[in-house]
Structures are given as structure tokens and as C-alpha cells.
Amino acid sequence: MIRIIAGSFKSRHLKTGKDRTIRPTQDRVKEAMFSILGNIEGQHVVDLFAGTGNLGFEAISRGAAHCTFVENNRQSIEIIQSNATLLSILDKIDIFALDAIRFLQNPEGADLYFADPPYRFPKMEELFGSFLRLTEGTTIVLEAEKELIIPPVLQPKLTSRRFIGETSLNFIRV
């Protein structure tokens, strides 16, 4: 079971389901991520590869105005819906049953994107290219394996990079 670590829903637990392939972000990684981001109050957030919705719900708890969850796994979508109902925030979310790269073909004007693809994601180059379509000034937090190589086209846009265990947190501002 995972929990929200700060904000208005601090210590509330979220449902995770039984799918062992879903890898919710650990508390220490979330804490580092949100510490680096700072104040996100009033922002519109997109949670790509949403899984259980862990990052998006944490963002709403910390004051984000709205979160769009993008997930193509039916069981995960049901868990996100259930967690939003549990927190009584259905009016602050949208859920898109889509592949993240397909969603990014026509991206929304959001302030902040969380991207937590499966480790060794086979379409990482496509994902990197999709980031370049986002509105200038948008922040992306890419959670990936620590061996991830950021391509040269995104290197100048990389504002911060942290390693926590086997995880890398990559902060990109397009």
C-alpha cells in the first residue's frame, strides 16, 4: 500500500491493486522530487504512465489545481478512479485511457508533467521527441533507471538530476 506523504491528504493510503508490474514511486523518491519542484500550488499537472495515480494524487494534495492521468492499463484506470473517489476529488481530475506517446501527440497546456515509464521502456526516444512538442516553459519530471542517457537535444533543457538508489529523477524544462 502507498501513502500520500504531504499536503491536505497527508498519511492517506491509496489502493494499489495486485499487479506486480506496477512500480509506485517510493516515498523517499517522491520527497526528493517534490522538494526540488517546490511550490506547485494552482498548477495543472499531467501524470503520464500513471499506474496507481501516486504522483498525481500527491500533487493535488500539495495544492495542484488539476491532474490529468494518462494510463493505458484498464486495471490501473479503475484504481485511479477508485482512489479519486476515496479522496473525493473527482472534480479535480481527468483520466485518459491512452498510451502516453499518443497522448503527447496533442498535448494539453499543462504546467508540469510527470513521466514514469517502465524501466527499459522500448520507446524512450519517441518519448524524448514528444517532450519537445510541449509548450515552452513546461516542466517535466522523468523518473527512470539511473543508467538512462538523456539525448543531446534535451541536455541543455535538463535543469536538475538526482540519483536515489536505482532511480534517476530528471528535471527538464522545455
N, C-alpha and C positions, 0 to 999 in steps of 0.2 A: 504494500500500500504506500502511496506517496502522499505528501502533505504540502500545503502552501506554507511558505516559511516567513512571510512578512505581509504587512498591509491589513486591509479590512477583513480578510478571510484567514489571517494567521492561525496556524495549527489545525485548520480544517483538512480533513483527509479526502482524497479523490479516489474514485474507483479506477482500477487498472485492468480488469479482465484477466483472462487466463493465458493469453497469447504471449509466449516467452520470447517471441521475436521483437516485441515492442520494448524499447530500451528507454524508459523515462529518465530525464536528466536528474542526476544526483543532486542532493541539497547543496553540497559544497561547490558544485559547478554552477548551480543556479545563483547561489550567494555571490560568487565571483562575477558572474555575468551581470547581475543587476547592480552590483556595486560599481562596476565600470560604466554601465549605462547612466547611472544617476537617476534624476527625476524624469519619469515618463508620464506624469500626470497629464490627462487630457489627450494623449496620443492615440492614433488609430494604429493597431498592431495586426500583423498577419502572421499566423503560426503555420508555416509550411511543414509538411511531413508531421502533422500534429500529434499523431499517436493518441495518447490519452487527453491531450489538451493541456498538459502540465505547464508549459511555458506561457501559453495564452492566459490561463487562469491566474497564474502568478502575476502577470502583467496587469490584469484587471484588478486584482487585489491591491496592487501598488498604485492604482489610480488611472490606468489606461481607460480611455472613454469607450473603446470598442475593440473587439477582436474578431477577425475572420480566420476561421480554422479551415485548412486545406488538407484533406486526407482522402485517400482512395480505398482504404480498407473499411468494409462495411461494419465489422465489429468495433473498430476504433471510433467510427462515426457515432454509433449507438452509445459508446462510453462517453464521448464528448457531450452528446445530448443529455445523457443522464447526469453528468457532473454539472452541467449548466443549470439543469432543473434543481439539483441538490443545493446549489448556491443561489438560486432564484435570480439568475442574470440572463435569462433567455432574450431579454430586450437589448443586451449589450453584445450579442454575438451573431455571427452568420457562419454557416457551415457549407463548404463546397466539397462535394464528392468528386474530386478531380485529382489527377496526377499534378504534382507541384509545377513541373516544367510546362505543362499545358496551361495551368492557371496563369503562369507568368508570361504567356504569350499576349495577354491583355491585362496587365497588372492594374490593381486598384491604386489610387493615390494614398498610400499609407505612409506613416512616419517611420515605422520600424517593422522589419521582417525578421522573424526567427526562422532559421533553416537548420533542421536537424535530420539530415538524410541518413539512411542506414550506412553503417561503416562499409567502406569499399564500394560505395554507390557507383554503378557502372556508367551513369550518365552525368558524371561530375562536370565534364567540360561543357555540356549543354546547360547545366545549372549555372555555371560561371557566366556563360554568354547571356543567359536570361537576366542575371543581375544587372547587366549593362543597359537593359531596357527600362529599368526603374527610374523614377523621377529624380533629378539631381537633388542632392541633399538627403536622400533616404539612407537610413542606417540599416545594415544587415548584420545580424549575429549568426555566424555559421559555426555550428558545433560539429566537429568531425574528429576522426582519428588523428593522433598527433603527427603522424607521418605525412599528412596532407600537404601537398605543394600548391601554393597559391600561384596561378599563372601570372606571367609578366604584365599582362594588361590590367590586372587588378592590384598588383603590388603597390602602385602609388596611392591607391584608394584604401589600403589597409591601415587603419588608424591605431590598432592595438591587437596584440596576440598574446594569449596566455595558455600555458600548458598545466593541466591538472590531471595527474595520473596518465592514463592513455588517451585523454581527451584534449583537443585544442579548441580554444574559443577564438574565433577570428572576427574582428570588428571591422566592417567595410563601410565606407561612406561613399556612395556613388555621386 
